[in-house]
Amino acid sequence: MSIEIVREFFKQYNKEDDVMEHEMSSATVELAAEAVGVIPARIAKTLSFKNKEGDNAILIVTAGDAKIDNKKFKTEFGHKAKMLTPEEVLEYIGHGIGGVCPFAIKNDQVKVYLDVSMKRFDTVFPAAGSSNSSIELTCDELERFSHADKWIDVCKGYEEIEGAK
């Protein structure tokens, strides 16, 4: 089970007990926000795209209220955004749709990027390998634990939220 793999991954940081398993599904931003008890924007959704060569994946972690801006994506990565199929998600990432996260990734060639849309918050809630799990992390922890390549700006549609931190 992916949640167990993610929990095992977090042992190296003494964070395995911080992985939360919810009674209800957290497979969508709205469900995750309800399960955790926060506004949807604080859910850190992990989106999976094909890399430029089409032979691997890149993950982009964004705030729950953000949407990929195709023009910004193409400027950053040099190709059009093309999401992975559910089968490719399992092949490259190892976590099923609804539980995709930037931790304990099956293929170590997958690159992880963090979108600046999350920097509005002190903590965010990415999934933890299953469709009913999450973990609360600071943006610094998310960067460190996901082994992110860098922070990028490829989203639109999110608002600065007064008192969001």
Secondary structure, 3 states (H helix, E strand, C coil): CHHHHHHHHHHHHCCHHHCEECCCCCCCHHHHHHHHCCCHHHEEEEEEEECCCCCCEEEEEEECCCEECHHHHHHHHCCCCCECCHHHHHHHHCCCCCCCCCCCCCCCCCEEEEEHHHHHCCEEEECCCCCCEECCEEHHHHHHHHCCCEEECCEECCCCCCCCC
